[in-house]
């Protein structure tokens, strides 16, 4: 387990039947806990070709894309935390959605009583969710009491329980014009970078809101800045940005229709016990029953 693990992660490995030790010729699996030190993982794998399993720390694996491609070899299995953090992230997506519909970005800075009537209810609105992973499925569950008309956009046309319809990514342009809320919950890959650009934002209604709790690179930032400034869309709720961190002085900070949270839909306090359970399950799978959770497809990039 690298870098230095917290005790709960050590306990999780042991609970799964594993042993925590420094890398050696006997090392068969690695639990990698740092998103920012991908180069260190590449070096470790190069020096230890006997390693057969790597557990990555987050749902998104875009920071490890080069390593996944370089180490795509028989006998090396990758797992991530995809799906493990679905509940807190979906909860944050719902919070951003409600805040935007209720005009909270404007209200939170107000210093006088407003006379205009503003705000919309989420009940019965049309929601497009881009992605069909754990976050999307949990968000569908959270939206159920609101009676929303939900459309899922994904690579496959296979139906998703709880959604009124499912379309492929190629059909994204056909569902955006009717959406009241568009939630981005897809993986960032070479094929999805910039998925929402100028054409897609222009296709949305001027009363529609965009919420991104996935990866900033899925949305063209310059196009979003222009769409918000011109009133092309009603607002945006962003937990992720491109670039990230969003630099001081960036136009999005001054955009009154934009609500930004600093990539904290799933804080360490929220995710640590969830990651520990994922580590326990996959350690047991590697050593015993083979029932891995969160398998990563190196070719697909997630």
C-alpha positions in Angstrom: 0.0 0.0 0.0 1.6 3.2 -1.2 1.9 6.1 -0.2 1.7 5.8 3.6 -1.7 4.4 4.4 -4.1 5.3 7.1 -4.8 2.6 9.6 -8.3 1.9 8.4 -6.9 1.0 4.9 -4.3 -1.3 6.5 -7.1 -2.9 8.5 -9.1 -3.3 5.3 -6.3 -5.2 3.6 -5.9 -7.5 6.6 -9.7 -8.0 6.8 -9.6 -9.2 3.2 -6.9 -11.7 4.0 -3.9 -9.8 2.8 -0.6 -8.7 4.4 0.7 -5.1 4.3 4.4 -4.9 3.5 7.0 -2.8 1.6 7.3 -3.7 -2.1 9.4 -6.8 -2.7 9.7 -9.7 -5.2 6.8 -11.3 -3.2 4.5 -8.4 -3.7 1.5 -9.5 -5.8 -1.0 -6.7 -5.3 -0.8 -2.9 -4.8 -3.3 -0.6 -3.2 -2.4 2.9 -4.5 -3.7 5.7 -2.4 -2.4 8.8 -4.2 -4.0 10.5 -7.2 -1.2 12.9 -7.6 1.7 10.5 -7.7 0.9 8.5 -10.7 4.6 8.4 -11.8 5.5 6.6 -8.7 3.0 3.8 -9.6 4.5 3.5 -13.0 8.0 3.1 -11.5 6.7 0.5 -9.0 5.1 -1.6 -11.7 8.2 -1.4 -13.9 10.3 -2.8 -11.1 7.8 -5.4 -10.0 6.4 -7.2 -13.1 5.0 -9.9 -10.9 2.3 -7.6 -9.6 -1.1 -8.9 -10.7 -3.6 -6.5 -9.2 -3.7 -2.7 -8.6 -6.4 -0.9 -6.6 -6.7 2.8 -7.6 -8.1 5.3 -5.1 -10.9 7.1 -6.9 -13.8 6.5 -9.3 -12.1 8.4 -12.1 -8.8 6.9 -13.4 -7.9 9.6 -16.0 -4.8 10.6 -14.0 -3.5 7.0 -14.6 -4.5 6.9 -18.3 -0.9 6.7 -19.6 0.0 3.9 -17.1 -3.1 1.9 -17.9 -2.2 2.1 -21.6 1.5 1.2 -21.0 0.8 -1.6 -18.6 -2.1 -3.2 -20.5 -0.8 -6.7 -20.3 -2.2 -10.2 -19.5 -2.1 -11.0 -15.9 -2.5 -7.4 -14.6 -5.9 -6.6 -13.2 -7.0 -3.0 -12.3 -9.8 -1.9 -10.0 -10.9 1.5 -9.0 -13.4 3.1 -6.5 -16.0 3.6 -9.2 -19.4 3.3 -7.7 -18.1 3.4 -4.1 -18.6 7.1 -3.7 -22.0 7.3 -5.6 -24.0 8.3 -2.6 -22.2 11.5 -1.5 -21.5 12.6 -5.1 -25.1 12.1 -6.2 -26.2 14.0 -3.0 -24.0 16.9 -4.1 -25.4 16.8 -7.6 -28.9 17.1 -6.1 -27.8 19.9 -3.8 -26.3 21.9 -6.7 -29.5 21.3 -8.8 -31.8 22.6 -6.0 -29.5 25.6 -5.3 -29.6 26.6 -8.9 -33.3 26.2 -9.4 -34.0 28.2 -6.2 -31.6 31.0 -7.3 -29.4 30.5 -4.2 -26.1 31.8 -5.9 -27.9 35.2 -6.2 -29.7 35.0 -2.8 -26.6 34.1 -0.8 -24.9 37.4 -1.6 -28.0 39.6 -1.4 -28.0 42.4 1.1 -31.5 43.7 0.6 -35.0 42.2 0.4 -35.8 41.2 -3.2 -39.2 42.1 -4.7 -39.0 40.0 -7.9 -40.4 36.4 -7.8 -37.7 33.9 -8.9 -37.1 30.2 -8.5 -38.4 26.9 -9.9 -39.4 23.6 -8.4 -37.6 20.4 -9.3 -40.9 18.5 -9.3 -41.8 17.1 -12.7 -38.8 18.6 -14.6 -36.9 16.9 -17.4 -33.5 15.8 -16.3 -30.8 14.5 -18.6 -28.0 12.6 -16.9 -24.9 11.9 -18.9 -23.4 8.7 -17.7 -24.8 5.5 -16.3 -22.5 4.5 -13.5 -23.0 4.4 -9.8 -23.5 8.1 -9.4 -26.1 8.3 -12.1 -28.0 5.3 -10.6 -27.9 6.8 -7.2 -29.1 10.2 -8.5 -32.0 8.5 -10.3 -33.0 7.1 -6.9 -32.7 10.5 -5.2 -34.8 12.1 -7.9 -37.6 9.6 -7.7 -39.6 11.6 -5.1 -39.6 14.6 -7.4 -41.3 12.8 -10.2 -38.7 13.9 -12.8 -38.7 12.8 -16.4 -35.2 11.3 -16.6 -33.1 10.6 -19.7 -29.8 8.7 -19.5 -27.1 9.3 -22.1 -24.5 6.5 -22.3 -22.4 4.5 -24.7 -24.9 1.7 -24.8 -28.6 1.9 -25.7 -29.4 -0.6 -23.0 -32.2 0.7 -20.7 -31.4 2.0 -17.2 -33.9 1.2 -14.4 -35.7 4.4 -13.2 -35.0 6.3 -16.4 -37.8 7.1 -18.8 -35.4 6.6 -21.8 -31.8 5.9 -22.6 -30.0 7.2 -25.7 -26.4 6.8 -26.9 -23.9 9.6 -26.8 -24.6 10.1 -30.5 -28.1 11.1 -29.5 -27.0 13.7 -27.0 -28.0 16.6 -29.3 -31.5 15.3 -29.7 -32.3 15.3 -25.9 -30.6 18.5 -24.8 -33.2 21.0 -26.2 -35.9 19.6 -23.9 -33.8 19.3 -20.7 -34.4 21.5 -17.7 -31.3 20.2 -16.0 -28.3 18.4 -17.5 -26.1 16.5 -15.0 -22.7 15.4 -16.1 -21.7 12.1 -14.4 -19.6 10.4 -17.0 -16.0 9.2 -17.0 -13.4 11.4 -18.6 -11.7 9.6 -21.5 -10.1 10.6 -24.8 -13.5 10.2 -26.4 -15.5 12.2 -23.8 -13.2 15.2 -23.3 -15.1 18.3 -24.4 -18.3 16.3 -24.7 -20.3 19.5 -23.9 -19.0 22.2 -26.2 -20.4 25.3 -27.9 -22.9 23.3 -30.0 -24.2 21.3 -27.1 -24.6 24.3 -24.8 -26.3 26.2 -27.6 -28.8 23.4 -28.0 -29.9 23.7 -24.3 -32.8 26.0 -23.4 -32.1 29.4 -22.0 -33.9 28.3 -18.8 -31.8 25.1 -18.4 -29.1 24.4 -15.9 -25.9 22.5 -16.2 -24.4 20.5 -13.2 -21.0 18.8 -13.4 -19.9 16.5 -10.6 -17.7 14.3 -12.8 -14.6 15.8 -14.4 -14.0 19.4 -15.6 -12.6 18.3 -18.9 -16.0 16.9 -20.0 -17.1 20.5 -20.5 -15.5 23.1 -22.7 -14.8 25.9 -20.2 -14.5 28.7 -22.6 -17.8 27.7 -24.2 -19.4 27.6 -20.8 -18.1 31.0 -19.8 -19.6 32.5 -23.0 -22.9 30.6 -22.6 -23.4 31.9 -19.1 -22.4 35.5 -20.0 -24.8 35.6 -22.9 -27.6 34.0 -21.1 -27.6 31.0 -23.4 -28.2 28.8 -20.4 -29.7 29.8 -17.0 -26.8 28.7 -14.8 -24.2 26.1 -13.9 -23.3 24.2 -10.8 -19.7 22.9 -10.9 -17.8 20.8 -8.4 -15.1 20.2 -11.0 -13.5 22.6 -13.5 -10.9 22.7 -16.3 -8.4 23.8 -15.3 -8.5 22.6 -11.7 -8.0 24.2 -9.3 -9.8 27.0 -11.0 -7.4 30.0 -11.0 -8.1 33.1 -9.0 -9.5 35.7 -11.2 -11.0 33.3 -13.7 -14.2 34.6 -15.3 -16.3 31.8 -13.7 -15.7 33.2 -10.3 -17.4 36.5 -11.2 -20.3 34.8 -13.1 -23.4 35.4 -10.9 -25.2 32.4 -12.5 -22.4 30.0 -11.6 -22.1 28.1 -8.3 -18.7 26.5 -7.8 -17.7 24.1 -5.1 -13.9 23.1 -4.9 -14.2 19.4 -5.9 -15.6 18.5 -2.5 -18.7 16.4 -3.5 -16.8 13.5 -1.8 -14.5 14.7 1.0 -11.9 12.3 2.6 -14.1 12.1 5.6 -17.0 10.8 3.5 -15.0 8.5 1.2 -12.4 6.9 3.5 -14.8 4.3 5.0 -16.2 3.6 1.5 -12.7 3.1 0.0 -11.7 0.9 2.9 -14.6 -1.4 2.2 -13.7 -1.5 -1.5 -10.1 -2.4 -0.6 -11.4 -5.2 1.7 -13.7 -6.6 -0.9 -11.0 -6.6 -3.7 -8.3 -7.9 -1.5 -10.5 -10.9 -0.7 -11.4 -11.2 -4.4 -7.7 -11.2 -5.4 -6.8 -13.8 -2.8 -9.9 -15.9 -2.8 -13.2 -15.6 -4.5 -12.5 -13.5 -7.6 -15.5 -11.3 -7.1 -13.9 -7.9 -7.9 -15.8 -4.7 -7.6 -15.0 -1.7 -9.8 -13.0 -3.5 -12.5 -11.3 -1.0 -14.9 -11.1 -1.6 -18.6 -7.7 -0.2 -19.7 -8.8 0.1 -23.3 -12.0 2.1 -22.4 -10.2 4.2 -19.8 -12.6 3.6 -17.0 
